[in-house]
Amino acid sequence: MKTYKSFAAHYDSLTQNVDYAALCEYYTALISQYGNDGNIVLDLACGTGSLSVLLAKSGYDVVGVDASGEMLALAMNKIESFGNPIFLNQTMQELDLFGTIDAAVCCLDSINHLKTEADVKKAVEKVSLFLNPNGLFIFDVNTLYKHREILGNNTFVYDTDDVYCVWQNAFNEKNGQIDISLDFFREDNNGKYTRSCENFSEYYYSDEFLMQTLEENSLKCTVKLDDFTDKPAKNDSQRVVYVCRKE
């Protein structure tokens, strides 16, 4: 799996539109409603740790796991003097924790970054292995509708205080895959720009495949929600949130 070396340096700047406080409230509400009253939460594919830190501030014992050492280096800078998450540099498929957990969250289409069905199966297997009985696995995926209709063969430009980014997508109709090319331009103190690049893909996984994989790993999908709301997923959902319980 890619470790997003160039992307890591600009990730927080380019995701300023993500309301992590609202995401934290969303997950804590789901954990409270569907969970086992436990306190240990895994933030899988935690990136730069924004959600991990907020979950820790909410009172959970948090383990953040990510494949990118560069992302985790930035996450470590967000640790405060209380409620510190533990951060581990691991892929989802190689998850190896010190003990069991009561809930796992995997947000912002991280599952779509796994390259093969075998990778997804291994990641789900690992999460189930460490989940306590009645523990929750909450994850979201980008849908085929989003890949085709929203991301598609489109180009997006982001101009922040820190970086100018050109984001180009290429959609593969055959398998629903999105190939992503990022070009970053950063100005130095002398007014000169340095260019860096990152290339990766998002992969489409069908609901049928995901449901079968969950069932094979003793995870029962309790509800499927539309894009971080409490509404049921629908045909034109751009993102589906799966709330699953370990049987």
N, C-alpha and C positions, 0 to 999 in steps of 0.2 A: 504494500500500500504506500502511496506517495506520502511524504512527510511534510510537504508544503513549506519548503524553506523560504522561498521568496514571499509567498503569501502570508506567512506568519508575521512578518514585520509590519504588514499593512492590514492585517485582519480586523483589528479593533476599529481602525479608522474607516474601513469599508463596510462595517456592520453596525454603524451608529444608529441605523433605523431599527435594530432589534431591541425591543423593550425587555431586557433581562429581568427587571423587577416584576413585570407582568407575567413573564414565563415562570418565574419562581413561585408566584402566587398560584398560577395555574397548576403546576406540578404538586405543590403542597396540598392544594384542595383535592386533587385526584388521589393522592396518597392517603389523605385523611378519610376520603369517602370509600375507597376500595381496598385499602391496605390492611396490614396485620398489626397496626399500632406499634410497629418497630421504629427504630431510630437511625439505622445505618443505611445510607443511601450511596449508590454508585452513580457517578456522572460519567457515562461511557462516551468516549470521543469528546472529551470536555474542552478541547481547544485551548483558548487562553484563560480558561477558568472563571469567566464572569459568572456563569450560573453556579458553579461549584461554591464560590465564595458566598453568594447570596443564600444558597441552601444551608451553608454552615451558619451564617448569621441568623437563620430561621430556627436554629436549634438542632439540626441534624448532624450526625457524625458522617462526614462526607469523604469518599474516596473518588478522586478524579483520575481518569485513565485516558491517555491519548498516545497515538503512534508518533507524534511529532515532538521531538525534543525541543525544537525552536518554539513551538506553541507553549509547551510546559515551562520554558524559561520565562516567558512573559506571564504565565499564570502564577509563578512563584513570587513575582513582584507585586501581586495583588493580595498576598496573604497579610492579614493584620494580626494584632496581638491576641485575638481571641477567636475561637471557633475555627481554627485552621483546618482546611482540607488536607488530606494526604494525596500527593500527586505521584502517579506511577507511569513510566514510559513503556507502554505495551500496546500492541495492536488488539483490536476487538477479538480476533480469532485466537490470540495467545493469552487471553485474560487469565491471570493467576493471582488471586487475592490471598490475604493473610487469614481470612475467615469468611463467614457467611454474611449476607446482606439482607435487608428487609425490603429494599426497593432498588430498582435500577432505572435510570432515565437515559435516553439517547436521543438528542434533539437536533433540529435543524438539518434534516435529511442526511444524517451521517450514514445511515444504512445504505443509502444510494451510492455512497462512495466505495462500498465493497465491490470488488471486481467480478466475482462469480457467485453463482448460487451456492457452491461449496463453501465459500467464505461466509456467506450469510448464515448457512446452517451451522458452521462451526462457532460463529459468534453467538448465536442463539443458544446453542448447546452449552457454551461456557457460562452465559448469564444464568441459565437454568440451574447449572451445577452449583453455583454459589448462592442462589436465592433460598431463603428460608421458606418453609411451608406457608402458603397464602401470601407470599411476597409478591410484589408487583414488578412487571417489566413494562415500562411506558416508552414507546418509541414512535417516531413519525417517519413517513416516507413521502417523497414527491411522487405524484401520480403520472400516468402516461398523458393525461390531459394537460398537466402543467408542462411536461417535457415538450409536447407537440405544439400547444397553443400559446404558451406564455414564454418559455425559454426559446424554443424553436431554433431557427437559423438567424437569431437576432444579435445585435451588437448593442452593448450598454456602455455608457461613459460615466465615470465617477470622478468628480473634481472636489477633493477635500483640502483642508489646510495642509495635510501632510503629503498627499500623493495624488497624481493624476493617473487614472486607471482606465484602460480600454479592455472591455470584457466581450469576447466574441464566442458565440456558440455555433455548433454544427450538430443538427439533429439527424439521427439515423432512423428512418422510418421502419426499417426491418426489425430492429430489436429495441427501439425506444431509447437508445443511449444518447446522451448529450456529451459531446466533446467540447471542452472549455479551454480557451486560450486567454491568458491574462498578460497584459503588458503594463508594467508599472513605470512611471516617470517621476523621479524625485529630484527636487531642486536643492542644490547645495548652497552654501553661504556666498559663493561667487556667482550665483545666477546660472550655473551650468546644470544640465539635467543628466541624471544617470538612469539608464534603462535596465530593468530586470524582467524576467518572464517566468511564468508558471503555466504548465499544461497538465490537465487531469480530466477525468470523465465522471459523469454521474450515470448510474446504471438503473434501468427500470426493473422492478420486481413486482409481479402480479399479486393481487390479493389472494388468489388461489394458492400460489406457491408459499406466501407468507403464512397463511392459515395452516397449511399442511406442516410447515416447518415448526410452527408453534406447538401444534398437537403432538408431533413426534418428540417434543422435549417437555411434555407435561405442563404446557402453558396454555391456559384457556383464555381466549380473547373475550373479555367481559363487555367491551363496547368499542366501537370505532367512531371517532369524532372528526368533525370538519375543521381542520386548520386552527388548532388551539382555541376552539370554542366548546360549548357544551351541546352543540347541535350534531345530529347524526351525520356521518359522511354521506356524500351524494355523488352522482355520476360526474359532476363537473368540479368536484373538490380538487383544489390544487395540491393540498397536503392532507394526508389522513393520519390521525393519531390513534395508535393501537394501545389499549389499556388491557394488560394480560395478567392473570393470576397464576402462580405456581400451585399446581394441584398436589 
